[in-house]
Amino acid sequence: MARRIASARARRARALAVLAVLAAATLVPTAPASASGPDLTVPRADLEAAFKCPIDPANATTTPVMFVTGTGATGDQGYLIGQQAFEASGHPVCYMNFPDSTTADIQVSVEYLVYGLRKEFQLAGRKVAVIGISQGGLLPRFALTYWPDLRRKVGDVVAAAGTQHGTTVSRGCSAENPCPPANWQQLAGSNLLDAINSQPDETPGPVSYTTVRSLTDQTVQPQDGKHPTSALSGASNILIQDVCPGRQTTHIGTAVDSVTFEAFLDAMAHSGKEKRGAAKVSRLPADVCDHPYATGLDEAQTNLFLSASDAIVGANQDSAPKVPAEPPVRKVFRRPAD
């Protein structure tokens, strides 16, 4: 009898031990399946072919840079305008050639950037600093919102004339007048921007965010008032005309403006301090307004590039595939981000 009681007690003790282990397992936090973000659906060969590094970031000794072009331009075309400034900065540089001259569905283009940031981080062995113009200012924030692994791979984001909250400058898109997908998606009130802006943090992760905008931007508006469309909550938001009163900086010109580029250099110089590493106007060079463009850029040549840019962007947009309505927002982007 005593042996039977002892045996029963032993079985009961083992059962309780098993239950305790199972209960503990349910209490241990595990990484969510989406810790690295949604799977990339673009074929890897396409992503690899789109990744370009004119200044090799392999084993970089300085902060590697990812330049992100805007709607209607290839990465090759966008980089050409600022090439001499990037070369003068002394930093390695990469960029992506997004599909259809960056006019395709932004939900597809963002996958290219996710791949590019991961690849450059891997090559450089250190955090990447991102500078983007227009849609190129929105894409890094989109990527960092939904692909959390990037937040330890990116130190700084500088968004010039970013379409963060959409533009009220209409391109006349309608069922009767189809537009490229990205044009629909960057209009104020678009479903995609509503989804991104419904997330709890406009500057996700321990990343420093800086935005730069111009009152004379002819493409992305409004840029003044209480809620400038390019400004982000949690970022250092810089208005070019607050730094250089009366300056006439165009939309594309915002990318190579002396204020923008000095802000980018300042952010990189103070990287590693989480959100406190964003650019500060008080640290910009005293002569930042003495020249219109970034150090290294020839003023006459840059004027020519910028004067031709509208025609190039227009031609690229005219030849791009068009749709009669905004593409549906993918389910993975509609739910709150992890």
N, C-alpha and C positions, 0 to 999 in steps of 0.2 A: 504493500500500500504506500509506504513512504517513498519507494522508488518511483511509483507511478505519479505521486504528487510532485516529486522533484523533476521528473521528466516533463510533466505538464507545465511546471513553472519555467523550465528551460525553454520549451517551445514558445511560451507566451513572451518570454524575455526577448527571444530572437525576433518574434513577430513585431514587438514594440520597437526593437532596434531598426528593423527594416522600415517601419512606418516613419520613424524619426528621420531617417536618411531621406526618404521621399519628401517629407514635409520640408526639410531643410533645403532640398533641391528646388522646391517651388519658391523659396524665399530668396535664393541667390540670383541677383540680377544678371541677365545675359544680354549680350549685344543683340539689338534687333536685327532682323533679316535685312533691313534697309540701311544698316549702318554705313554702307558705302554708297547708298543711293540706288536709283533704278538701274537695271541692266541697260547697257548701251545697245541700241538696235541697229545702228549704222554698221555696215560691214567693216571689219578691221582694216582691210586693204584700203578702203576709201579714207578712213581716218589717218592711216599712216601716210598716204599720198598727200594729204592736205597739210601736214605738219612741216613747217619750214623754219630753219634756224640760220639766218644769214651771219650771225655771230655766235659761234659754237658755245653752248652752255656746259659742255661736258666738264665735270669736276671744277665748276666755276669757283673762282676766288673772290668774285664780287656778286652781288645780288643779280640773279637772272631775271630778265624781263619778258613778259608775254604782252605783245601788242595785239589789241583786238580792234579790227576795222569796223566800219559802220555799214549801214544798208546801202546797197548799190555799188559797192566797191569790193574787189578781191583783196585778200591780204597783201598780195604783191603790190597792188596799186596804192593801198593805204600806206604801206611801209615806205614806199618810194618818196612820199612827201616829207616824211620825217627822218629819212635814213641818215642824213648827216648829223642830226641831233643825237640819234641813238649811238652812232659811232663815236661822237665826241664825249658821250657820257661815260664810256669805258665799261659798260655793262653788256654781257651777252644778251642776245635778243632772239626770240622765236615769235612766230605768228601762225595763224591757221587760214587756209583758203576755204571759206565757208561755201556751201552749195549755192549755185545760181547768184554769184556775186553778193552773197549775204542778203538775199531777198527771200529765201526759202522759209518754210515754217520754222519759227524760232525754237520750237520744241525739238527740232532736228538739229539745228545749228548749235544749240547748247551742248549736244553730245560731242561735237567736234572740240569744243573748248574744254570740256571735262577731260577728254582724252589728251589734249595738248598740255593741259596743266599737270596732269599725272606724269606724262612723258618727260616734260622739261624738269620737273622736280626730281624724277629718277635720274636723269642725265647729270643734273647739276649737283645733286646731293645736298641741296639747301632750299629754303623757301623761295617762292617766286613772287615777284612784284608785277602787278597787272596794271596796264594803262589802256583805256578803251575810249572810243569816240562814238557818240550816238547809241545805236544798238549795241555797239561794243562796250558801252558803259553799263548797259542793262545786263548783258550776257554773263559777266562775272558774278554779279549778285544773284542771278537766276541759278547759276551753277553752284555757288556756295550755299544757297538756300536748300537745295534738294539733294546735293551730294556731300554729306557731312565730312567725308574723309578729306575733302579738299581744304578744310579749314585748318589743318595742320601742315598743309603744303603751300599755302599762300600767306604772305605776310602783310602785303599792302594791296589795296585796290584804289586806283585813281580813275574816276569816271568823268569824262569831259562831255558836256552836253548830253548826258545820258537820258534816255527815254523812260525814266523810272516810273513815272505816273502818267505817261502818255502825252501826246501833243494835241493841241486844239487846232493846229494848222492842217486843214483838211486837204487831202489829195483827190477828193471827189470820188472816193471808192464807193461803188454801189453794185447791185446786181446787173445793172445795165453798163456799168463802167468797172469791170473787174480790175483788181490790183494784185500785185505780188502778195503772198501770205504775210510776210513781215510788215508790210505797210498797214494791213488791217490790224495786226496785233499790237502796233505801237500807237494807235489812236487812243486818245483819252477815253476811258470807259470800256476798253476792249475786255473780252472775257479772260484772256490770258493775263493781262495786267491786273485785273481784279483778283485772280487766283494768287498771283505772286504777292500782291499787296495785302492780301488777307492773312498772310503769315505773321506770326507774332513779333518778328524782329526784322527790320529793314537792313540791318548790318550784321548778319549772322556770323557767329564764331569769334574767336580771339584774333580778329583781323582788323587792321586799321583801314578805314574808309575815308576817302577824300573825294568831294565832288567839285567840279569847276564849271561855271556856266557864264553865258554872256547875255546881256540885255538885248543885244542886236542880233541874236540868233534868229535867222529867218525861217527855220525849219521846226525847231522844238520850242514850244511856248505853252504856258506862261513861264517866264524866268524871273519875274519880280513878285511882289506881294507877299502874303503870309505863307503861301504854299507853292513855291517854285517847283515846277515839275521835275527838274533834275536833282533837287536836293533830297537828302535822305536823313531820316531821324537816326541819330547816333553817329553821324558822319561829321567831318569838318567840311562845311559847305562854303565855298569861296565864289564870290561874284567878281568877275574880272574888273568891272567898272568901279567896284569898291577899292580895288588896289590901284588901278590906272584909270582915273576919272576921264570920261569922254572917249575911251577907246572904242573903236568900231571893229568888233571881232565877229566874223561870220560863224555859221554853224560848223563847217568843216575846219575853219581856221582856229576854232577852240582847241583842237587837238595839238596844234603846234604853237599856240600862243606862249609867249615867254612866261606868263603867270602860271599856266598849266604845267609847263615842263619844269619850272623851278619848284612848284608844289610837289611834283612827282619825285624830284631829286631829294627834296626835304623829307618827304615821307619815307623814302628808302633809307636815308641817313639816320632816321629815328625809329627804324623798324625794330621789332622784338619787344616792344612795350605795349603789346596788345592794342586796344583801341586808342591808347594815349599816343601812339606813334603816328597818327594822322598828321598831315601837313598843317602848319600854322602860318598865317599871313605875317605874323611878327618876326618869323625867322627867314622870310624871303629876302634875297639880296636887295640892297638899297637902290641899285640901278635896274631893277627888274622892269621898270617902265621905260627905260631908255632905248630899248630895242623891241620891236613888235613880236619877234619870233624866238624860238628856243636857240640857245647857244649852239653854234655849229651850222645853222641854217643861213644860206645866202638869201638876203631879203628880196632881191630882184627875182631870183629863181623861184623862191617860195611864192611870191606874188603870181608868177606865171602858172605854177602848179595849181594854186587855189582858184585862179580865174578859169582854168580849164576843167576843174574838178566837177562843177555842176553839169557840164556837157557829158563828161565820162559817166557820172552817176546816172544821168538821165538816159543815156544810151543803154547802159546795163539794165536799168529798170524796164525800158521799153522792150528789150529782148527776153526778159525773164518770164517764166510761166506765171500765169495769173489765175485768180480764183474769184468767184462772184460773192464770196462771204468769208468771214474769218474762219479758219480751221477750228474744229472742236478742240476744247482743252482736254488733254489726256487725263484719265482718272487719277493717275499717280500724282499729278500736279494739283488736282482739285482738293485733295485731302490735306489736313494740316501736316506740315513737314515735321520729321522727327528731330 
